């Protein structure tokens, strides 16, 4: 994989300009095998037309601040409960956030939706960006440690002998019953033929989670099956650990990236496991351990960043590969104009 040229300004830390209002849905399932309801996806969220504005106290006011909140919706006609996850904002900024969020409603919420959680971050300076609904957090493992796979393997499953390209099948496996029930299995993406896909689905349907009682929330995960014919060229990454700076340099147009994240509010430093799935499927970015709502917005942004490949063969061979990204303490401040800035 080629590294792109160095981004001008790397190494400098700076506070960002802009009001970032990002909304991240917090969920337990790693992959949606069935569509989420309108409430669970936040698609029916009702909110004020105008987001909070920078509350300048006078013409010389150049302050800044960040407020990150965890929201919990439990009724269609009531505001969410609010928990402060991180705060560097002064009181009048916090007041604006609380007033703004208190007007939120999820009118399509039903009791079957359960508690709908979301993370939202407000970063005050002197401009604004509208709210964005983010993907579910995928770091929750729940009962995955008790999964039992069949003793038999998938020997003999190969593509045509004439094939010289790597092929893939990605399935979603969903457990919603007790320890004796088979999971629901759905093919999310496949470049292998239908015979191989059917065999993989049958194989995954033999999985069991004996520790489940049926009262737990569904446990859903993705699994990648990769087939490399003998004639296929062996293409791999020269390294699998990268600094955040190195990773961003491998994106198509790093000088056009726009983002502002304060890692001091995210229990830094930390390591992100990034799995290459795009563009066929959303990439995955997750952190080991319990779900940390403070990292949800950053992980979603990171998962949306694609990588530059030399050609389609390289992209296909590296599909499903895992990178480890080292995220340091500091502030990531990327502005597409006139230069891009980031931390060392």
C-alpha positions as CSV (number, residue, x, y, z in Angstrom):
1,X,0.0,0.0,0.0
2,X,1.4,3.4,-1.0
3,X,1.8,6.1,1.5
4,X,0.7,9.5,0.3
5,X,2.8,12.7,0.6
6,X,3.0,14.3,3.9
7,X,0.1,16.6,4.9
8,X,1.3,20.2,5.3
9,X,1.2,21.2,9.0
10,X,1.3,17.8,10.6
11,X,2.8,18.1,14.1
12,X,0.9,21.2,15.1
13,X,-1.9,21.1,17.7
14,X,-4.6,23.7,17.4
15,X,-8.2,24.3,18.5
16,X,-10.7,23.9,15.8
17,X,-13.2,26.5,14.4
18,X,-16.8,25.4,14.1
19,X,-19.8,24.0,16.0
20,X,-19.8,20.3,15.5
21,X,-23.2,18.8,16.3
22,X,-22.8,15.1,15.6
23,X,-25.3,12.5,16.8
24,X,-24.2,8.9,17.3
25,X,-26.5,6.1,18.0
26,X,-25.3,3.7,20.7
27,X,-26.4,0.1,20.2
28,X,-25.3,-3.4,21.2
29,X,-25.5,-5.3,17.9
30,X,-22.3,-5.2,15.8
31,X,-24.2,-5.5,12.5
32,X,-27.8,-5.0,11.6
33,X,-29.2,-8.2,10.2
34,X,-32.8,-6.8,10.2
35,X,-33.6,-3.1,9.8
36,X,-33.7,-1.0,12.9
37,X,-37.0,0.8,13.7
38,X,-37.3,4.5,13.0
39,X,-36.8,5.3,16.6
40,X,-33.7,3.1,17.0
41,X,-32.1,4.7,13.9
42,X,-33.1,8.2,15.2
43,X,-34.8,8.9,11.8
44,X,-37.9,10.4,13.4
45,X,-35.9,12.6,15.8
46,X,-37.6,16.0,16.2
47,X,-35.3,18.9,17.2
48,X,-35.1,22.7,17.0
49,X,-34.4,24.2,13.6
50,X,-31.4,26.2,14.8
51,X,-28.5,24.5,16.7
52,X,-26.8,26.3,19.6
53,X,-24.7,29.3,18.6
54,X,-21.5,30.5,20.1
55,X,-22.6,32.7,23.0
56,X,-20.2,35.6,22.6
57,X,-20.1,37.8,25.7
58,X,-18.5,40.7,23.8
59,X,-16.7,41.5,20.5
60,X,-13.4,40.3,21.9
61,X,-14.7,37.0,23.1
62,X,-12.6,34.2,21.5
63,X,-13.3,31.4,23.9
64,X,-14.1,27.8,23.0
65,X,-15.6,24.7,24.7
66,X,-16.8,21.2,24.2
67,X,-19.8,19.4,25.6
68,X,-20.4,15.7,24.9
69,X,-23.6,14.2,26.2
70,X,-25.2,10.7,26.4
71,X,-29.0,10.8,25.6
72,X,-31.5,8.2,26.6
73,X,-35.0,8.2,25.1
74,X,-37.8,6.2,26.8
75,X,-41.0,7.9,25.6
76,X,-42.3,9.4,22.4
77,X,-43.4,12.7,24.0
78,X,-40.7,13.3,26.6
79,X,-37.2,14.8,26.3
80,X,-34.3,12.4,26.7
81,X,-32.4,12.1,30.0
82,X,-29.0,13.7,29.7
83,X,-25.7,12.6,31.1
84,X,-22.5,14.7,30.6
85,X,-19.7,12.6,29.3
86,X,-17.1,15.4,28.8
87,X,-17.2,19.1,29.3
88,X,-14.7,22.0,28.8
89,X,-17.4,24.6,28.1
90,X,-18.4,27.5,30.3
91,X,-21.8,27.8,31.9
92,X,-23.6,29.8,29.2
93,X,-22.5,27.2,26.6
94,X,-23.8,24.3,28.7
95,X,-27.1,26.2,29.2
96,X,-27.5,26.4,25.4
97,X,-26.8,22.6,25.0
98,X,-29.3,21.7,27.8
99,X,-32.0,23.9,26.3
100,X,-31.5,22.6,22.8
101,X,-31.5,18.9,23.8
102,X,-34.5,19.4,26.1
103,X,-36.6,20.0,22.9
104,X,-35.7,16.6,21.4
105,X,-38.5,14.1,20.9
106,X,-38.7,10.6,19.3
107,X,-42.4,10.6,18.3
108,X,-42.2,7.2,16.7
109,X,-40.8,5.5,19.8
110,X,-42.6,2.3,20.9
111,X,-42.2,0.3,24.1
112,X,-40.7,-2.5,22.0
113,X,-37.8,-0.1,21.0
114,X,-36.5,-0.2,24.5
115,X,-34.2,2.6,25.7
116,X,-32.7,4.3,22.6
117,X,-29.3,5.8,23.4
118,X,-27.3,8.4,21.4
119,X,-24.2,10.4,21.9
120,X,-23.9,14.0,20.8
121,X,-21.0,16.4,20.8
122,X,-21.1,20.2,20.8
123,X,-17.9,22.1,20.1
124,X,-18.3,25.8,20.4
125,X,-16.4,28.5,18.5
126,X,-17.8,30.7,15.7
127,X,-19.6,28.7,13.0
128,X,-21.7,25.6,12.9
129,X,-22.2,22.2,11.2
130,X,-25.5,20.5,11.2
131,X,-26.3,17.3,13.1
132,X,-25.4,13.9,11.6
133,X,-26.8,10.5,12.5
134,X,-24.0,8.0,13.0
135,X,-23.8,4.2,12.8
136,X,-24.2,1.9,15.8
137,X,-21.3,1.4,18.0
138,X,-19.8,-2.0,17.2
139,X,-17.5,-2.7,20.1
140,X,-20.0,-4.5,22.4
141,X,-19.2,-8.2,22.5
142,X,-21.9,-9.4,25.0
143,X,-22.0,-13.2,25.0
144,X,-19.7,-13.7,22.1
145,X,-17.2,-15.5,24.4
146,X,-19.5,-18.5,24.7
147,X,-20.0,-19.2,21.0
148,X,-19.6,-22.8,20.0
149,X,-18.7,-23.5,16.4
150,X,-18.9,-27.0,14.7
151,X,-16.1,-29.4,14.9
152,X,-16.1,-29.9,11.1
153,X,-14.5,-27.3,9.0
154,X,-15.1,-26.0,5.5
155,X,-12.5,-28.2,3.7
156,X,-13.1,-28.7,0.0
157,X,-14.8,-25.3,-0.5
158,X,-12.8,-23.6,-3.2
159,X,-13.6,-21.5,-6.2
160,X,-13.1,-22.8,-9.7
161,X,-9.6,-24.1,-10.4
162,X,-9.4,-21.5,-13.2
163,X,-9.9,-18.6,-10.7
164,X,-6.8,-16.7,-9.8
165,X,-8.4,-14.1,-7.6
166,X,-9.2,-14.1,-3.9
167,X,-12.9,-14.4,-3.2
168,X,-14.9,-13.5,0.0
169,X,-18.2,-14.1,1.8
170,X,-19.2,-11.9,4.7
171,X,-22.2,-13.0,6.8
172,X,-24.1,-11.6,9.7
173,X,-24.9,-14.1,12.4
174,X,-27.7,-13.1,14.8
175,X,-28.6,-15.0,18.0
176,X,-31.9,-14.0,19.5
177,X,-33.1,-17.2,21.2
178,X,-31.8,-19.4,23.9
179,X,-28.7,-21.6,23.9
180,X,-30.3,-24.3,21.8
181,X,-31.6,-22.2,19.0
182,X,-29.8,-21.7,15.7
183,X,-28.9,-18.2,14.7
184,X,-30.3,-16.3,11.7
185,X,-27.6,-16.0,9.1
186,X,-27.6,-13.4,6.3
187,X,-25.0,-12.9,3.5
188,X,-24.0,-9.3,3.5
189,X,-21.4,-9.4,0.7
190,X,-20.0,-12.1,-1.6
191,X,-17.7,-12.5,-4.5
192,X,-17.7,-16.3,-4.3
193,X,-20.2,-18.4,-6.2
194,X,-23.6,-19.4,-4.8
195,X,-22.5,-23.0,-4.0
196,X,-19.9,-21.6,-1.6
197,X,-22.3,-19.0,-0.1
198,X,-24.9,-21.7,0.6
199,X,-22.3,-23.9,2.3
200,X,-21.2,-21.0,4.5
201,X,-24.7,-20.1,5.5
202,X,-25.4,-23.8,6.5
203,X,-22.1,-23.9,8.4
204,X,-22.9,-20.7,10.4
205,X,-26.4,-21.9,11.2
206,X,-24.8,-24.7,13.2
207,X,-23.3,-22.2,15.6
208,X,-24.7,-22.1,19.2
209,X,-24.4,-19.8,22.2
210,X,-25.1,-22.2,25.2
211,X,-24.8,-19.4,27.7
212,X,-27.9,-17.6,26.3
213,X,-31.2,-17.9,28.2
214,X,-33.3,-16.1,25.5
215,X,-33.9,-13.1,27.8
216,X,-30.8,-11.2,26.7
217,X,-30.7,-8.7,23.9
218,X,-29.8,-10.1,20.5
219,X,-26.2,-10.8,19.8
220,X,-25.1,-10.0,16.2
221,X,-21.7,-10.2,14.7
222,X,-20.0,-10.3,11.3
223,X,-17.8,-13.1,10.0
224,X,-15.5,-13.0,7.0
225,X,-14.7,-16.2,5.0
226,X,-11.8,-15.7,2.6
227,X,-10.7,-18.1,-0.2
228,X,-7.3,-17.7,-1.9
229,X,-6.7,-20.1,-4.8
230,X,-3.1,-21.3,-5.2
231,X,-2.7,-19.2,-8.4
232,X,-3.8,-16.0,-6.6
233,X,-0.9,-13.6,-6.0
234,X,0.0,-13.1,-2.3
235,X,-0.7,-9.5,-1.5
236,X,-0.4,-8.3,2.1
237,X,0.4,-5.2,4.1
238,X,4.0,-4.5,4.9
239,X,2.9,-3.5,8.4
240,X,-0.3,-3.7,10.3
241,X,0.4,-1.0,13.0
242,X,0.1,2.6,12.1
243,X,0.1,6.0,13.8
244,X,-3.0,8.0,13.3
245,X,-0.9,10.3,11.1
246,X,0.3,7.4,8.9
247,X,-3.2,6.1,8.5
248,X,-4.7,9.5,7.4
249,X,-1.9,9.8,4.9
250,X,-3.1,6.6,3.2
251,X,-6.6,8.1,2.5
252,X,-7.4,9.3,-1.0
253,X,-7.2,13.1,-0.4
254,X,-5.9,13.7,3.2
255,X,-5.5,17.5,2.5
256,X,-9.3,17.7,2.1
257,X,-10.2,15.9,5.4
258,X,-12.2,18.0,7.9
259,X,-12.5,17.0,11.5
260,X,-11.9,18.2,15.1
261,X,-11.5,15.7,18.0
262,X,-10.1,16.2,21.4
263,X,-8.6,12.9,22.5
264,X,-8.0,14.1,26.0
265,X,-11.7,13.5,26.5
266,X,-11.5,9.9,25.3
267,X,-9.1,8.2,27.8
268,X,-6.1,8.6,25.5
269,X,-3.9,7.1,24.2
270,X,-5.7,4.1,22.8
271,X,-5.6,1.7,19.9
272,X,-8.2,1.3,17.2
273,X,-8.8,-2.0,15.3
274,X,-9.8,-1.0,11.8
275,X,-11.1,-3.6,9.3
276,X,-11.0,-2.9,5.6
277,X,-14.4,-3.6,4.1
278,X,-15.2,-0.5,1.9
279,X,-16.6,0.2,-0.5
280,X,-18.6,-3.0,-0.5
281,X,-19.5,-2.7,3.2
282,X,-18.9,-0.1,5.9
283,X,-15.5,-0.4,7.4
284,X,-15.2,-1.2,11.0
285,X,-13.4,0.8,13.7
286,X,-13.5,-0.4,17.3
287,X,-11.6,-0.3,20.6
288,X,-11.1,-3.3,22.8
289,X,-13.0,-3.4,26.1
290,X,-16.4,-2.0,27.2
291,X,-18.3,0.3,25.0
292,X,-17.0,3.9,25.5
293,X,-19.6,6.5,24.4
294,X,-16.9,9.2,24.4
295,X,-15.2,7.5,21.5
296,X,-18.3,6.8,19.4
297,X,-18.2,9.9,17.2
298,X,-14.5,9.5,16.4
299,X,-14.7,5.8,15.7
300,X,-17.6,6.4,13.3
301,X,-15.7,9.1,11.5
302,X,-12.6,6.9,11.3
303,X,-14.6,4.0,9.9
304,X,-15.9,6.3,7.1
305,X,-12.3,7.0,5.9
306,X,-11.3,4.8,3.0
307,X,-7.8,3.8,1.9
308,X,-6.0,4.3,-1.4
309,X,-5.1,1.2,-3.3
310,X,-2.9,0.7,-6.3
311,X,-5.5,-1.2,-8.3
312,X,-8.6,-3.4,-7.8
313,X,-6.6,-6.5,-7.4
314,X,-4.8,-5.1,-4.4
315,X,-8.1,-3.8,-2.9
316,X,-9.7,-7.2,-3.4
317,X,-6.7,-9.0,-1.8
318,X,-6.7,-6.7,1.3
319,X,-10.5,-6.9,1.8
320,X,-11.1,-7.9,5.4
321,X,-7.6,-7.1,6.5
322,X,-7.1,-5.5,9.9
323,X,-5.0,-2.4,10.7
324,X,-4.1,-1.2,14.2
325,X,-4.2,2.5,14.6
326,X,-2.4,4.2,17.5
327,X,-4.3,7.3,18.7
328,X,-2.2,9.6,20.9
329,X,-3.3,12.3,23.3
330,X,-3.8,15.7,21.8
331,X,-6.3,17.5,19.5
332,X,-6.9,16.4,15.9
333,X,-7.7,19.6,14.0
334,X,-8.1,19.1,10.2
335,X,-9.1,22.0,8.1
336,X,-9.2,21.5,4.3
337,X,-8.4,25.2,3.7
338,X,-5.7,26.5,3.5
339,X,-3.8,23.6,5.1
340,X,-4.6,20.4,6.9
341,X,-3.3,20.2,10.5
342,X,-3.0,17.3,12.8
343,X,-1.2,15.9,15.8
344,X,2.1,14.1,15.6
